């Protein structure tokens, strides 16, 4: 006889001034101090941090066994703001098991997902309410909030065995940055980025 | 060198009188005539079919490779109605790879998910707008629309290698039925259902 299977469950996405979940197992809070070296303008970063260790983004996670066949899921909230002219964003990561995808459903806000493959291909896709984004296997991904006032809120789902690999992103960042130019978001080259063959 | 990876993509969930997707690869339409033997009251089924071969539910699918690490996803729409006193519902199925989960995000309507394990455990969870349902590995699942007027619309995500196994459900149905009694949904035993040990 197999063990009693895990029971099905439901929870609610609660819409209010903010969006949250009626039930979750883990609440991650990422502040400016957790994001050292992620923004290009380090002087602006240090100046902002000296003022206040602001919360940049939050993640609510539902725990499931970290094995193939299970689906990890939860809510991501990137607050509005900038460091220098670079918009608030998540750290971004590859999956440790590279050949695993992720689905994002955008619930609120305006922003984009910055992505790149280990070979140095890049892509930026828009995120608006009711946008579904498919991040295929192999693509690192980072959410960026390009709105000046509203949170960027997404619901995400990825395979239980995917894991998170922050290593190469923390070292040099993504190939592309999303910055504000003349009050509009613009995609720019990241001068710190090196192509895979010269790293 | 690996092949060029698949490109990320986005599409929109379009809200109107109905809900649909801005982009999809496959549109499945299930009519009364596709649902023979799924409803308990066969006389009511034949009488309804003699009137009109009504559309009971529709599924919009996004194609991805059917392998582990990919995520299949799309939109499910169960229309309102009954056959006898049993609400319109999907056929329901196990995953062929039994140890795979599924996430449902309810976008519109009122209904429930009827589930059961191969061991005969059962569960019924409510579906309302903004409800997230986790169907753990091993649970067969069927959506039921218990509203009299509105579609039940859910967005679903499951592992690329899951597959669909309709076999045992088509033979005898789920252990529990959802029927209307005094204008309200009620969970009842399915008299055709047999426990695993006596099948």
Interface residues (C-beta under 8 A of the other chain):
Chain A: X1 X2 X4 X5 X6 X7 X8 X9 X10 X11 X12 X13 X14 X15 X21 X62 X64 X68 X69 X70 X71 X73 X97 X99 X100 X101 X102 X103 X105 X113 X115 X117 X119 X121 X123 X125 X126 X127 X130 X131 X132 X133 X134 X135 X136 X137 X138 X139 X155 X157 X158 X159 X160
Chain B: X1 X2 X4 X5 X6 X7 X8 X9 X10 X11 X12 X13 X14 X15 X21 X62 X64 X68 X69 X70 X71 X73 X97 X99 X100 X101 X102 X103 X105 X113 X115 X117 X119 X121 X123 X125 X126 X127 X130 X131 X132 X133 X134 X135 X136 X137 X138 X139 X155 X157 X158 X159 X160
